[in-house]
């Protein structure tokens, strides 16, 4: 059975933050009627409602923190990758003290029992063993060298891939970081130290996250596409990235949209907000950083089938901007560009938000 989001009545809504709050799934039964918007998407040039978005990491990640009382009182929003109750690696936006050592700080907030403890959303936990210490050196070639203390080796071997993915995706949220090298006590690791998961020279987002084991078994002749679905935490929902293998001959943008329309795998606890009948009428068109998508009328699931779901727009924006060079998506229905959002406004090109899952659970 296809698992489709059933929306309830939101008790809290932010107008500019990409956050999922107070959305009830009801049962797992599929539904075609979804009435109430629980979230908002980010339109072209729209602010995220934060004083400052995530900044690029400095060349020296181990610099001293800003001096003086004023700097110590300032906070900034950061994306930290945690493990949810389903065992999936999920970005959560947390408010952290401002520092010049942004890479080191981000990993310190992955440590169990560390400063993240008081900030953990319900159902989420840190991924690194208690007592783990870390330094990070950002090289000129974009490699962030993360050097962990011996406590790092005490993680659960059954969660080794989650540990590696959380480190990689937390660090590569910064524009200056392309890939990650794992060291323990100054020694480079070609494999993870407990279960032996291959690392090679470095790991990056190209290695994927929450990898699905689907029908494609030929790794050599396949490639990964990262899709964003929805997960439930009580009455709240949030976005979860999943990497799925597809045949390497497929055009990446088309493959990403088609896989997103297929929905989560049958074994997955994740959900979607796309109807069964939604179909892409033309190949995606890319121009100057914007991808234009033309769907059939089944995309319109809101306001008596006159508007597109905000969740659908968010899932499309998050999924397609994982592709290199894609900055925005534009949506058409039956070739017409005058598509309405749930609020009744015309849908402008949608950008990827700087921060994901900003709600408090």
Secondary structure, DSSP 8 states (H G I E B T S, - for coil): ---B------S---SSS----S----SSS--S----------BTT---S-SS------S-TT-----SHHHHT-EEEEEEEEE-TTS-EEEEEEEEE--S-HHHHHHHTTBTTSTTGGG--TT-B--B-TT--EEEEE-TTSEEEEEE-GGGGGS-GGGHHHHHHHHHHHHTTSTT--EEEEEETTEE-SB-TTT--B--S-B-GGG-SS----S---STTEEEEEEEEEEEETTEEEEEEEEEEEETTS-HHHHHHHHHHH-S-TT---BB---TT--B-S--EEETTEEEEEE-GGGEEETTTTEE-HHHHHHHHHHHTTSTT--EEEEEETTB---EETTS-B---EE--SS------
